[in-house]
Amino acid sequence: ARFNQQIDKQTRYRTKSILCVPIKNNDGTIIGCTQMINKLNAPEFNQTDVDLMSAFNVFCGIALSNAQLYESATQSKKKMTAMLDIALNLTTSSTFNSLIGNITGKAKELLEAEFCYVFIIDRARHVCKPLATSSEQTIEFSTKSDAVGFVATTGSEVNVSEPQKDKRFDLFFCEHVKIEPNSILVMPIVDASNQVVGVMEAINKNGMPKFTDEDQALLKAFCSFTGLALDRWMMKKPGEFWKNDVDLVDSLT
């Protein structure tokens, strides 16, 4: 009953016997399996075959675990490099928009997201506005709209798949820029007094239905950099809140 006959029907291959053995890592977690099909010169696989494949899979487990560790180390290096690059940009970027563009670009790459935006919150007017975007994407909308407004108002974090089904908010911004979201990760940006001054949103995790907990922790780090920049900028030049290309030399050195 556990055998799927559809594959044999599609390939016109006849499966007579199967030996499938798990591959485990050093703590016993199953990370893969090997499958043998059709024992030669015998009607089925025997216990010796099981023992042999189990021994073989020990080496498979070591190889796969090492590959995963290498990939993890590579990703960690990319993250560290991105963080150092942003830290450097905090003091070298000539404009606020160029700094925000650098942050969203790095976040988009490391989170493997299709889109990434930073929104600034004007609490006096109760509106949100995306930063460092093209002119057709620039729009103000109420903090009562969108997942961005929800996070700006509540200070909570949103990490959901199929966001159209979430009854807590609408998707005003995605509809405006004609994006079909299958997953969103939205997090608050806070200043030194822990007040929400902005929101960062990643849209559509590549190859997965939802952003991971690691993605959420990583975006939180990006939000910290953005919060630092927003905090310094607002303290120095609150009157230029909505102006583009603000000079950062005197406020972020």
Backbone as numpy.savetxt, mean C-alpha at the origin, in Angstrom:
# Nx Ny Nz CAx CAy CAz Cx Cy Cz
-13.15 -36.99 -3.74 -13.98 -35.77 -3.74 -13.12 -34.50 -3.74
-11.86 -34.58 -3.29 -10.98 -33.42 -3.24 -10.31 -33.13 -4.59
-10.47 -34.01 -5.55 -9.80 -33.89 -6.85 -10.67 -33.12 -7.83
-10.07 -32.13 -8.50 -10.78 -31.33 -9.50 -10.57 -31.96 -10.88
-11.61 -32.55 -11.43 -11.52 -33.24 -12.71 -11.49 -32.29 -13.91
-11.80 -31.01 -13.69 -11.88 -30.07 -14.79 -10.55 -29.90 -15.52
-9.46 -29.97 -14.77 -8.14 -29.79 -15.40 -7.86 -30.94 -16.39
-8.15 -32.17 -15.96 -7.97 -33.31 -16.86 -8.84 -33.19 -18.10
-10.06 -32.72 -17.92 -10.99 -32.58 -19.04 -10.49 -31.52 -20.02
-9.94 -30.44 -19.49 -9.46 -29.35 -20.36 -8.18 -29.74 -21.09
-7.30 -30.47 -20.40 -5.99 -30.81 -20.99 -5.98 -32.18 -21.66
-7.06 -32.95 -21.46 -7.15 -34.32 -21.97 -6.02 -35.21 -21.41
-5.63 -34.88 -20.20 -4.62 -35.67 -19.52 -5.32 -36.50 -18.45
-4.86 -37.71 -18.25 -5.52 -38.57 -17.27 -4.66 -38.72 -16.02
-5.14 -38.18 -14.94 -4.44 -38.29 -13.67 -4.84 -39.61 -13.00
-3.84 -40.45 -12.75 -4.10 -41.76 -12.14 -3.70 -41.79 -10.66
-2.67 -41.03 -10.31 -2.23 -40.99 -8.91 -1.57 -39.64 -8.61
-1.67 -39.20 -7.37 -1.13 -37.90 -6.95 -0.41 -38.07 -5.61
0.74 -37.41 -5.50 1.43 -37.27 -4.21 1.67 -35.78 -4.01
1.04 -35.20 -3.02 1.17 -33.76 -2.74 1.64 -33.59 -1.30
2.80 -32.93 -1.12 3.44 -32.82 0.19 3.71 -31.34 0.50
3.41 -30.88 1.72 3.61 -29.47 2.06 5.09 -29.10 2.20
5.39 -27.84 1.91 6.70 -27.25 2.17 6.54 -26.32 3.37
7.37 -26.52 4.39 7.26 -25.71 5.61 8.55 -24.92 5.84
8.39 -23.76 6.51 9.58 -23.01 6.91 10.06 -23.49 8.27
11.04 -22.80 8.85 11.64 -23.33 10.08 10.74 -23.28 11.30
9.64 -22.51 11.26 8.72 -22.52 12.39 7.48 -23.38 12.13
7.52 -24.16 11.03 6.44 -25.09 10.75 5.29 -24.55 9.94
5.37 -23.29 9.53 4.31 -22.69 8.73 4.39 -23.19 7.28
3.26 -23.60 6.72 3.23 -24.07 5.33 3.37 -22.88 4.39
4.40 -22.91 3.55 4.64 -21.80 2.62 4.57 -22.25 1.16
4.26 -23.52 0.94 4.15 -24.02 -0.42 3.89 -25.51 -0.41
3.96 -26.14 -1.58 3.79 -27.59 -1.65 4.41 -28.09 -2.95
4.75 -29.38 -2.98 5.18 -30.04 -4.21 4.13 -31.08 -4.56
3.90 -31.25 -5.84 2.89 -32.21 -6.30 3.49 -33.10 -7.39
3.41 -34.38 -7.16 3.82 -35.38 -8.15 2.57 -36.02 -8.73
2.57 -36.24 -10.05 1.40 -36.83 -10.71 1.83 -38.08 -11.48
1.10 -39.15 -11.27 1.25 -40.42 -11.99 2.59 -41.12 -11.73
2.56 -41.99 -10.75 3.71 -42.83 -10.42 3.99 -43.77 -11.60
5.25 -43.77 -12.07 5.63 -44.63 -13.20 5.78 -46.08 -12.75
5.23 -46.96 -13.55 5.38 -48.41 -13.31 4.77 -48.86 -11.99
3.78 -48.10 -11.52 3.09 -48.49 -10.28 1.74 -47.77 -10.25
0.74 -48.39 -9.61 -0.59 -47.76 -9.59 -0.66 -46.54 -8.68
0.22 -46.43 -7.69 0.16 -45.29 -6.77 1.52 -45.06 -6.12
1.67 -43.87 -5.50 2.89 -43.56 -4.75 2.85 -44.30 -3.42
4.04 -44.63 -2.89 4.10 -45.38 -1.63 4.71 -44.52 -0.52
4.85 -45.09 0.66 5.36 -44.36 1.82 6.80 -43.90 1.62
7.59 -44.70 0.90 8.97 -44.29 0.60 8.99 -43.01 -0.21
8.06 -42.90 -1.15 7.94 -41.68 -1.96 7.57 -40.48 -1.08
6.66 -40.73 -0.14 6.25 -39.66 0.78 7.45 -39.19 1.60
8.21 -40.14 2.13 9.38 -39.80 2.96 10.42 -39.04 2.13
10.62 -39.49 0.89 11.61 -38.85 0.02 11.21 -37.41 -0.29
9.92 -37.20 -0.62 9.45 -35.86 -0.93 9.47 -34.96 0.30
9.18 -35.53 1.46 9.22 -34.74 2.70 10.64 -34.26 2.97
11.63 -35.14 2.72 13.04 -34.76 2.89 13.44 -33.70 1.87
13.00 -33.90 0.64 13.29 -32.94 -0.43 12.71 -31.57 -0.10
11.52 -31.56 0.50 10.84 -30.31 0.79 11.49 -29.51 1.91
12.31 -30.18 2.73 13.07 -29.45 3.74 13.99 -28.45 3.04
14.65 -28.90 1.98 15.54 -28.02 1.22 14.74 -26.95 0.46
13.56 -27.34 -0.04 12.69 -26.36 -0.70 12.29 -25.27 0.28
11.97 -25.67 1.51 11.58 -24.71 2.54 12.69 -23.73 2.85
13.93 -24.23 2.95 15.08 -23.37 3.20 15.27 -22.37 2.06
15.17 -22.87 0.82 15.36 -22.02 -0.35 14.28 -20.94 -0.44
13.02 -21.33 -0.22 11.93 -20.36 -0.30 12.03 -19.33 0.83
12.38 -19.78 2.04 12.53 -18.86 3.17 13.64 -17.85 2.91
14.77 -18.34 2.36 15.87 -17.44 2.04 15.48 -16.43 0.98
14.71 -16.89 -0.01 14.24 -15.98 -1.06 13.33 -14.90 -0.48
12.46 -15.31 0.45 11.56 -14.35 1.08 12.33 -13.36 1.94
13.35 -13.84 2.66 14.18 -12.96 3.47 14.92 -11.95 2.60
15.43 -12.42 1.47 16.16 -11.52 0.56 15.22 -10.45 0.02
14.01 -10.87 -0.36 13.04 -9.91 -0.88 12.67 -8.89 0.20
12.51 -9.37 1.44 12.19 -8.47 2.55 13.31 -7.48 2.79
14.57 -7.97 2.74 15.72 -7.08 2.93 15.81 -6.04 1.83
15.51 -6.47 0.60 15.53 -5.55 -0.53 14.48 -4.46 -0.36
13.28 -4.86 0.07 12.21 -3.88 0.29 12.57 -2.93 1.42
13.19 -3.45 2.48 13.59 -2.61 3.61 14.61 -1.56 3.16
15.54 -1.98 2.31 16.53 -1.04 1.80 15.86 0.05 0.96
14.89 -0.33 0.13 14.18 0.65 -0.68 13.43 1.65 0.20
12.82 1.14 1.28 12.08 2.01 2.19 13.01 2.99 2.88
14.16 2.47 3.38 15.11 3.33 4.07 15.65 4.41 3.13
15.96 4.01 1.90 16.46 4.96 0.91 15.43 6.05 0.63
14.15 5.64 0.52 13.08 6.61 0.26 12.93 7.58 1.42
13.01 7.09 2.65 12.87 7.95 3.82 14.02 8.95 3.91
15.24 8.49 3.64 16.38 9.39 3.66 16.27 10.45 2.57
15.76 10.02 1.41 15.58 10.95 0.31 14.58 12.04 0.67
13.49 11.65 1.33 12.48 12.63 1.72 13.02 13.56 2.80
13.77 12.98 3.76 14.37 13.82 4.80 15.29 14.87 4.20
16.05 14.48 3.18 16.92 15.42 2.49 16.10 16.47 1.76
15.00 16.04 1.15 14.14 16.97 0.40 13.47 17.99 1.30
13.31 17.66 2.59 12.72 18.62 3.52 13.56 19.88 3.61
14.86 19.76 3.38 15.73 20.93 3.49 16.19 21.47 2.14
15.98 20.70 1.07 16.49 21.14 -0.23 15.40 21.52 -1.22
14.16 21.08 -1.01 13.10 21.41 -1.96 12.84 22.91 -1.97
12.76 23.48 -3.15 12.55 24.91 -3.27 11.08 25.30 -3.13
10.17 24.38 -3.37 8.75 24.67 -3.25 8.04 23.58 -2.47
6.93 23.97 -1.88 6.15 23.01 -1.11 5.57 21.93 -2.01
5.08 22.32 -3.20 4.49 21.35 -4.11 5.49 20.32 -4.61
6.74 20.73 -4.82 7.75 19.76 -5.26 8.03 18.75 -4.17
8.02 19.21 -2.91 8.22 18.30 -1.78 7.07 17.31 -1.67
5.83 17.80 -1.78 4.66 16.92 -1.72 4.68 15.93 -2.88
5.08 16.39 -4.06 5.18 15.50 -5.21 6.19 14.39 -4.98
7.31 14.73 -4.32 8.32 13.72 -4.00 7.78 12.70 -3.02
7.08 13.16 -1.99 6.53 12.26 -0.98 5.49 11.33 -1.57
4.55 11.87 -2.34 3.51 11.02 -2.93 4.09 10.04 -3.95
5.12 10.48 -4.68 5.76 9.59 -5.65 6.43 8.41 -4.97
7.16 8.67 -3.88 7.82 7.60 -3.14 6.78 6.67 -2.50
5.73 7.25 -1.94 4.69 6.44 -1.30 4.00 5.55 -2.31
3.68 6.09 -3.46 3.04 5.32 -4.53 3.90 4.15 -4.95
5.22 4.37 -5.08 6.13 3.31 -5.50 6.25 2.21 -4.46
6.46 2.58 -3.20 6.71 1.59 -2.16 5.44 0.84 -1.74
4.30 1.52 -1.80 3.04 0.87 -1.46 2.48 0.08 -2.64
3.11 0.24 -3.81 2.63 -0.39 -5.04 1.16 -0.02 -5.28
0.92 1.29 -5.20 -0.43 1.83 -5.41 -0.53 2.44 -6.79
-1.74 2.47 -7.31 -1.96 3.08 -8.63 -1.95 4.60 -8.54
-2.48 5.13 -7.43 -2.53 6.57 -7.22 -2.20 6.90 -5.77
-1.68 8.10 -5.54 -1.44 8.57 -4.18 -1.61 10.09 -4.15
-2.36 10.58 -3.18 -2.65 12.01 -3.08 -2.47 12.50 -1.65
-2.11 13.79 -1.54 -2.12 14.48 -0.25 -3.18 15.58 -0.34
-4.02 15.65 0.68 -5.06 16.67 0.74 -4.79 17.57 1.95
-4.97 18.86 1.77 -4.84 19.80 2.86 -6.24 20.18 3.35
-6.37 20.41 4.64 -7.67 20.69 5.24 -7.74 22.14 5.68
-8.73 22.87 5.18 -9.00 24.23 5.63 -10.19 24.15 6.58
-9.89 24.16 7.88 -10.96 23.98 8.87 -11.87 25.20 8.97
-11.36 26.37 8.65 -12.19 27.57 8.69 -13.30 27.50 7.66
-13.00 26.90 6.52 -13.98 26.80 5.43 -14.57 25.40 5.31
-14.06 24.46 6.10 -14.55 23.07 6.11 -14.44 22.42 4.73
-13.27 22.59 4.11 -13.06 22.00 2.79 -11.71 21.28 2.74
-11.60 20.33 1.79 -10.36 19.60 1.51 -9.91 19.97 0.10
-8.59 19.93 -0.11 -8.07 20.24 -1.44 -6.82 19.40 -1.70
-6.73 18.71 -2.86 -5.53 17.94 -3.17 -4.36 18.86 -3.52
-3.15 18.43 -3.16 -1.96 19.20 -3.43 -1.11 18.52 -4.50
-0.30 19.31 -5.20 0.66 18.80 -6.19 -0.01 17.91 -7.23
-1.19 18.33 -7.70 -1.89 17.56 -8.73 -2.08 18.44 -9.96
-2.48 17.83 -11.06 -2.73 18.59 -12.27 -3.96 19.48 -12.09
-4.08 20.48 -12.96 -5.15 21.47 -12.81 -6.53 20.84 -12.88
-6.69 19.79 -13.72 -8.01 19.18 -13.83 -8.37 18.35 -12.60
-7.36 18.02 -11.78 -7.64 17.27 -10.57 -7.82 18.18 -9.36
-7.55 19.47 -9.52 -7.65 20.40 -8.42 -9.11 20.77 -8.18
-9.58 20.45 -7.00 -10.97 20.74 -6.66 -11.08 20.83 -5.15
-11.92 21.73 -4.69 -12.23 21.80 -3.26 -13.53 21.04 -3.02
-13.58 20.31 -1.93 -14.83 19.64 -1.58 -14.99 19.62 -0.06
-16.21 19.47 0.36 -16.55 19.56 1.77 -15.92 18.42 2.58
-15.58 18.72 3.82 -15.07 17.69 4.73 -16.16 16.68 5.10
-17.40 16.95 4.66 -18.48 15.99 4.87 -18.55 14.99 3.72
-17.71 15.19 2.69 -17.71 14.31 1.53 -16.49 13.41 1.52
-16.61 12.26 0.88 -15.50 11.37 0.56 -14.88 10.74 1.81
-14.09 9.69 1.57 -13.32 9.06 2.65 -12.30 10.04 3.21
-11.81 10.95 2.35 -10.87 11.97 2.80 -11.51 12.86 3.86
-12.72 13.32 3.60 -13.44 14.13 4.57 -13.74 13.36 5.85
-14.06 12.07 5.70 -14.34 11.23 6.87 -13.11 11.14 7.77
-11.94 10.92 7.17 -10.71 10.82 7.96 -10.33 12.18 8.54
-10.53 13.24 7.77 -10.22 14.59 8.25 -11.07 14.95 9.46
-12.32 14.50 9.45 -13.26 14.83 10.53 -13.06 13.95 11.76
-12.82 12.66 11.54 -12.76 11.71 12.66 -11.33 11.43 13.14
-10.34 11.66 12.29 -8.97 11.34 12.65 -8.67 9.86 12.60
-9.60 9.06 12.10 -9.42 7.61 12.04 -8.67 7.22 10.77
-8.31 5.94 10.68 -7.63 5.42 9.50 -8.58 4.49 8.75
-8.55 4.55 7.42 -9.42 3.73 6.59 -8.57 2.86 5.69
-8.77 1.56 5.76 -8.08 0.60 4.89 -9.09 -0.46 4.48
-9.68 -0.29 3.28 -10.77 -1.18 2.87 -10.63 -1.58 1.41
-11.14 -2.76 1.11 -11.34 -3.17 -0.28 -12.79 -2.88 -0.64
-13.07 -2.77 -1.92 -14.41 -2.43 -2.40 -15.00 -1.25 -1.62
-14.34 -0.09 -1.66 -14.80 1.06 -0.86 -16.19 1.56 -1.24
-16.68 1.19 -2.45 -18.02 1.62 -2.83 -19.08 1.07 -1.89
-18.75 -0.03 -1.22 -19.72 -0.67 -0.33 -19.67 -0.13 1.10
-18.70 0.74 1.38 -18.58 1.29 2.73 -19.59 2.42 2.90
-20.48 2.27 3.88 -21.58 3.22 4.07 -21.16 4.45 4.88
-19.90 4.51 5.33 -19.46 5.64 6.14 -19.17 6.88 5.30
-18.95 6.71 4.00 -18.55 7.84 3.17 -18.89 7.57 1.71
-18.89 8.65 0.90 -19.01 8.49 -0.55 -17.61 8.57 -1.15
-17.51 8.54 -2.47 -16.21 8.58 -3.15 -16.19 9.76 -4.13
-16.46 10.94 -3.57 -16.60 12.15 -4.38 -15.36 12.41 -5.22
-14.16 12.36 -4.60 -12.93 12.72 -5.33 -12.63 11.72 -6.44
-12.75 10.42 -6.16 -12.50 9.41 -7.19 -13.44 9.58 -8.37
-14.69 9.90 -8.08 -15.65 10.12 -9.16 -15.26 11.36 -9.97
-14.77 12.38 -9.28 -14.39 13.62 -9.97 -13.21 13.41 -10.92
-12.21 12.62 -10.47 -11.02 12.41 -11.31 -11.15 11.13 -12.14
-12.34 10.52 -12.11 -12.65 9.34 -12.93 -11.73 8.15 -12.63
-11.59 7.85 -11.33 -10.83 6.68 -10.88 -11.81 5.62 -10.38
-11.60 4.37 -10.81 -12.40 3.26 -10.31 -11.64 2.60 -9.16
-11.99 2.91 -7.91 -11.22 2.38 -6.79 -11.64 0.95 -6.42
-10.66 0.05 -6.30 -10.96 -1.29 -5.77 -10.41 -1.44 -4.36
-9.54 -0.53 -3.94 -9.05 -0.51 -2.57 -8.53 0.89 -2.27
-8.69 1.32 -1.02 -8.16 2.63 -0.61 -7.53 2.51 0.77
-6.50 3.30 0.98 -5.85 3.44 2.29 -5.76 4.93 2.55
-6.48 5.39 3.57 -6.58 6.82 3.86 -6.17 7.07 5.30
-5.22 7.99 5.52 -4.70 8.23 6.86 -4.58 9.72 7.14
-4.77 10.12 8.41 -4.67 11.54 8.76 -3.22 12.01 8.83
-3.03 13.27 8.53 -1.74 13.94 8.72 -1.93 14.93 9.87
-1.13 14.80 10.91 -1.31 15.63 12.10 -0.12 16.56 12.28
-0.37 17.69 12.95 0.71 18.64 13.23 1.27 18.37 14.63
2.12 19.29 15.10 2.79 19.09 16.40 1.81 19.06 17.56
0.65 19.70 17.39 -0.36 19.70 18.46 -1.36 18.56 18.31
-1.05 17.62 17.40 -1.88 16.43 17.16 -3.23 16.77 16.54
-3.30 17.88 15.85 -4.52 18.26 15.12 -4.39 17.80 13.67
-5.47 17.28 13.12 -5.46 16.83 11.73 -5.40 18.05 10.81
-4.31 18.13 10.04 -4.15 19.27 9.11 -4.20 18.82 7.66
-4.21 17.51 7.45 -4.24 17.00 6.09 -4.60 15.53 6.08
-4.69 14.96 4.90 -5.03 13.55 4.72 -4.20 13.01 3.56
-3.73 11.78 3.69 -3.01 11.12 2.61 -3.80 9.89 2.19
-3.94 9.71 0.87 -4.74 8.61 0.35 -3.99 7.86 -0.73
-3.89 6.54 -0.56 -3.37 5.64 -1.60 -4.56 4.88 -2.18
-4.59 4.73 -3.50 -5.73 4.12 -4.18 -5.25 2.96 -5.04
-5.91 1.83 -4.91 -5.70 0.63 -5.74 -4.32 -0.02 -5.54
-4.27 -0.97 -4.62 -3.07 -1.77 -4.39 -2.87 -2.70 -5.58
-1.70 -2.63 -6.21 -1.43 -3.44 -7.39 -1.39 -4.92 -7.06
-2.20 -5.71 -7.76 -2.16 -7.16 -7.62 -2.79 -7.72 -6.37
-3.40 -6.88 -5.54 -4.00 -7.36 -4.30 -5.34 -6.65 -4.06
-6.26 -7.31 -3.35 -7.56 -6.69 -3.12 -7.55 -5.61 -2.05
-6.47 -5.54 -1.26 -6.45 -4.59 -0.14 -5.01 -4.26 0.23
-4.80 -3.06 0.77 -3.48 -2.70 1.29 -3.21 -3.47 2.58
-1.95 -3.81 2.82 -1.57 -4.62 3.97 -1.35 -3.77 5.21
-1.19 -4.45 6.36 -0.86 -3.74 7.60 0.49 -3.05 7.47
1.42 -3.68 6.75 2.74 -3.08 6.53 2.61 -1.81 5.69
1.73 -1.84 4.68 1.47 -0.64 3.88 0.94 0.48 4.77
0.05 0.12 5.69 -0.55 1.10 6.58 0.50 1.75 7.46
1.43 0.93 8.00 2.50 1.47 8.83 3.44 2.35 8.02
3.69 1.96 6.77 4.58 2.73 5.91 3.96 4.08 5.55
2.66 4.07 5.21 2.01 5.34 4.87 1.97 6.27 6.08
1.89 5.69 7.27 1.91 6.50 8.49 3.23 7.26 8.60
4.33 6.60 8.20 5.64 7.26 8.22 5.67 8.40 7.22
5.11 8.18 6.02 5.04 9.25 5.03 4.18 10.41 5.54
3.12 10.08 6.25 2.26 11.13 6.82 3.02 11.97 7.85
3.95 11.34 8.57 4.74 12.07 9.55 5.61 13.12 8.88
6.25 12.75 7.77 7.05 13.72 7.02 6.17 14.85 6.49
5.02 14.47 5.96 4.12 15.48 5.40 3.60 16.40 6.50
3.30 15.83 7.65 2.84 16.64 8.78 3.88 17.64 9.24
5.14 17.22 9.25 6.22 18.13 9.61 6.30 19.30 8.65
6.21 18.98 7.35 6.27 20.04 6.34 5.08 21.00 6.46
3.87 20.44 6.61 2.67 21.27 6.74 2.73 22.14 7.98
3.20 21.57 9.08 3.26 22.29 10.35 4.19 23.49 10.24
5.38 23.28 9.69 6.35 24.37 9.56 5.84 25.44 8.59
5.23 24.96 7.51 4.73 25.89 6.49 3.62 26.77 7.06
2.67 26.15 7.77 1.54 26.90 8.31 2.00 27.88 9.40
3.00 27.49 10.19 3.49 28.38 11.24 4.16 29.61 10.63
4.87 29.39 9.50 5.57 30.48 8.85 4.67 31.36 8.00
3.82 30.70 7.19 3.05 31.44 6.19 1.59 31.00 6.14
0.84 31.24 7.22 -0.57 30.81 7.21 -1.39 31.52 6.16
-0.99 32.72 5.75 -1.75 33.45 4.76 -1.63 32.88 3.37
-0.65 32.01 3.17 -0.44 31.43 1.84 -0.94 29.99 1.78
-1.91 29.69 2.61 -2.42 28.33 2.75 -2.81 27.69 1.42
-3.46 28.48 0.56 -3.98 27.91 -0.68 -3.14 28.25 -1.91
-2.02 28.94 -1.71 -1.21 29.35 -2.85 -0.28 28.22 -3.28
0.04 28.17 -4.57 0.93 27.16 -5.11 2.39 27.61 -5.02
3.30 26.61 -5.05 4.75 26.87 -5.13 5.24 27.82 -4.05
4.92 27.50 -2.79 5.40 28.31 -1.68 6.88 28.05 -1.46
7.67 29.10 -1.29 9.10 28.98 -1.07 9.36 28.38 0.31
10.12 27.29 0.37 10.37 26.60 1.63 11.74 26.92 2.24
12.56 27.69 1.54 13.92 27.90 2.01 13.95 28.46 3.42
13.08 29.43 3.73 13.12 30.08 5.03 12.31 29.34 6.09
11.53 28.33 5.70 10.67 27.67 6.69 11.05 26.22 6.97
11.89 25.62 6.13 12.22 24.21 6.33 13.72 23.93 6.39
14.53 24.97 6.54 15.97 24.73 6.64 16.32 24.32 8.06
